[in-house]
Amino acid sequence: MAAVSTWLATLGGSGWVTNEPAPGVAPYASVFTWATLPAASAVPKWAVYVSNVGVGGSFWYSDGTRWRPYGGSVTLKNLITPISNNGAPKIVMDSVALPAGLLGDGDLLRITYQKQRLGGTADTDATDIMLGTVAATLGTSTGLITSALATTTIEINVRAELRKDSATALRPLSLIGSVGFGAATAAGTAATVPNMNTQQTFLQITSDLTTAGGEVAWLTGFNVEMVAGS
């Protein structure tokens, strides 16, 4: 028999629920935004579709304590169209929204990016991964900084990780600079950032051309994945 759908008004849902759940998963499936999700403790074993988190939305389930992404991770950002910068000083090239409470303590942000510098050999371009409260306004540096695009070095590819230690702390789990992962002569430290539990924040990637002397910095790839680690 076809599923019977009813409007989930009492829980503030933005969609419809069905009486035919996935086998062994949840009693209902429903559509929400992150802000309209009920407390995970109120709906254990529920499966939901969150329309404004992830590329094309994403599926989540309640374990009775928190909401977790299906499969343990969700792609939050995947840049398709390159973004350029030919000016100075430092600007935000791109960002991804992190709704309040999206990350739990211990969760990871896995970041992959590619940048190129074209049009000359005199200028340098630095990259900083930051967390701000406004998408295009420079936020707080997380410590993942590199100045690798310089002289004849025209491309950089980096894979990096940040771990949420607390509401106001992000800890780099990868090296500062262009190496990404490996050995270092100094220990990394957690960055104090805007409160991620009480407000929406934005993970940002920047460009900082030193002189704007004609070179162009291109962001050709920017992928951000959230991994549930707690």
C-alpha positions in Angstrom: 0.0 0.0 0.0 1.3 3.5 -0.8 2.7 5.5 2.0 0.4 7.8 3.8 1.9 11.2 4.4 1.0 13.7 7.0 2.2 17.2 7.9 4.6 17.3 10.8 3.4 20.6 12.2 3.9 19.9 15.9 7.6 19.5 15.5 8.1 22.5 13.2 9.1 20.3 10.3 9.5 21.9 6.8 8.2 18.8 5.0 6.2 15.6 5.2 6.6 12.4 7.1 5.8 8.9 5.9 4.5 5.8 7.7 6.9 3.6 5.7 10.3 3.8 7.4 13.5 2.3 6.2 13.8 -1.2 7.7 15.2 -1.1 11.2 16.1 2.5 11.1 13.5 5.1 12.1 9.8 5.2 12.6 9.4 8.2 10.3 11.4 10.1 7.7 11.0 13.8 7.4 12.4 17.0 5.9 13.9 19.7 8.1 16.3 22.6 8.0 19.0 22.4 10.7 17.3 25.1 12.7 14.0 23.3 12.8 15.3 19.9 13.8 13.7 18.6 17.1 16.1 17.7 19.9 17.8 14.4 19.2 16.8 13.2 22.7 13.1 13.7 21.8 13.2 11.5 18.7 15.7 8.6 19.2 16.2 6.4 16.1 14.6 9.0 13.8 15.9 9.4 10.3 15.6 12.9 8.7 16.7 14.7 5.6 18.3 18.1 6.3 17.8 20.4 3.3 20.4 23.1 4.1 23.4 21.0 5.3 25.6 19.4 2.7 25.9 19.5 -1.1 22.3 18.8 -2.1 21.2 18.3 1.5 22.0 15.3 3.7 20.5 12.4 5.7 20.9 12.3 9.5 19.7 10.1 12.3 19.3 10.5 16.1 21.1 8.2 18.5 19.1 9.7 21.3 21.9 12.1 22.3 22.9 13.9 19.1 22.2 14.0 15.3 24.7 12.1 13.3 25.2 12.1 9.5 24.5 8.8 7.7 27.8 7.0 6.9 29.5 9.1 9.5 30.4 12.1 7.3 28.8 14.7 5.0 30.3 16.9 2.3 29.6 20.5 3.2 31.3 22.2 0.3 32.7 21.3 -3.1 33.8 24.3 -5.2 33.1 23.8 -8.9 33.6 27.3 -10.5 37.1 28.8 -9.9 37.3 32.1 -7.9 40.0 34.7 -8.6 41.7 37.5 -6.7 44.0 40.2 -8.1 44.0 42.7 -5.3 45.4 43.4 -1.9 45.1 43.1 1.0 43.8 39.8 2.4 40.2 38.8 1.4 37.9 35.8 1.8 37.8 33.9 -1.4 35.1 31.3 -0.4 33.4 30.0 2.7 31.0 27.3 3.9 28.3 27.9 6.5 28.4 25.8 9.8 25.0 26.1 11.5 25.0 26.5 15.2 25.6 23.2 16.9 26.4 21.3 13.7 29.7 20.2 15.0 30.0 18.1 18.2 33.1 18.1 20.3 35.5 15.7 18.7 34.1 16.2 15.2 36.5 16.8 12.3 36.5 19.2 9.4 38.6 17.8 6.5 39.7 20.4 4.0 41.1 20.0 0.6 42.0 23.0 -1.6 44.0 23.9 -4.7 45.2 27.4 -5.6 47.2 28.7 -8.5 49.0 32.0 -9.1 49.1 33.3 -12.7 50.3 36.4 -14.5 53.8 36.9 -13.3 56.5 35.9 -10.9 57.0 38.9 -8.6 54.0 38.6 -6.2 53.3 36.1 -3.5 49.9 34.8 -2.3 49.2 33.4 1.2 46.3 31.2 2.2 44.7 31.2 5.6 41.9 29.0 6.9 39.7 31.1 9.2 36.4 30.9 11.1 34.2 33.9 11.1 30.6 35.0 11.9 30.0 36.7 8.5 30.7 34.8 5.3 32.8 37.4 3.5 34.3 39.2 6.6 37.7 37.9 7.7 37.4 35.8 10.9 39.8 34.2 13.3 42.8 32.2 11.9 42.8 28.5 12.8 46.5 28.4 12.3 46.4 26.6 8.9 48.5 29.2 7.0 50.8 28.9 4.0 52.7 31.4 1.8 53.7 28.8 -0.7 52.6 30.6 -3.9 55.7 32.7 -4.5 58.1 33.4 -7.4 57.9 30.4 -9.7 55.8 28.3 -7.4 52.4 28.6 -9.2 50.3 25.8 -7.6 49.6 24.5 -4.2 47.5 21.5 -3.1 46.7 20.9 0.6 44.8 18.4 2.6 44.2 19.5 6.2 42.1 18.7 9.2 40.6 20.6 12.1 39.0 19.1 15.2 36.4 20.8 17.4 37.8 20.6 20.9 35.0 22.8 22.4 32.5 25.4 21.5 35.3 28.0 21.1 38.3 25.9 20.1 39.4 24.4 16.8 42.6 22.3 16.8 44.7 21.7 13.7 45.4 18.0 13.2 47.7 18.8 10.2 50.8 20.9 9.8 50.8 24.6 9.1 52.0 25.3 5.6 52.0 23.3 2.3 53.0 19.9 3.7 49.6 19.0 5.2 50.6 15.9 7.1 54.0 14.7 8.3 56.6 15.8 10.9 57.2 19.2 12.3 59.6 20.9 14.7 56.9 22.7 16.7 53.7 21.6 18.3 50.4 22.9 17.0 47.9 24.6 19.3 44.1 25.0 19.3 42.8 28.3 18.0 40.2 30.3 20.0 37.3 30.9 17.7 33.8 32.3 17.8 31.3 30.1 19.7 30.2 27.4 17.3 27.4 26.1 19.5 25.4 29.3 19.8 25.7 31.0 16.4 26.2 30.2 12.8 29.9 30.4 11.7 31.7 30.3 8.4 34.8 28.3 7.6 36.7 30.6 5.2 39.6 30.3 2.8 41.5 33.5 2.0 43.9 35.1 -0.5 46.6 37.6 0.4 48.6 39.0 -2.5 51.4 41.2 -1.2 51.5 43.9 -3.8 48.6 43.3 -6.3 51.2 43.9 -9.0 49.4 42.1 -11.8 49.4 38.5 -10.6 46.1 36.6 -10.2 45.4 34.1 -7.4 42.9 31.4 -8.4 41.0 29.1 -6.0 40.4 26.1 -8.3 39.3 23.6 -5.6 37.8 23.9 -2.1 36.2 20.8 -0.5 35.1 20.6 3.1 33.9 17.4 4.7 32.5 17.0 8.3 33.3 13.7 10.0 31.4 12.8 13.2 34.2 11.9 15.7 32.3 11.8 19.0 
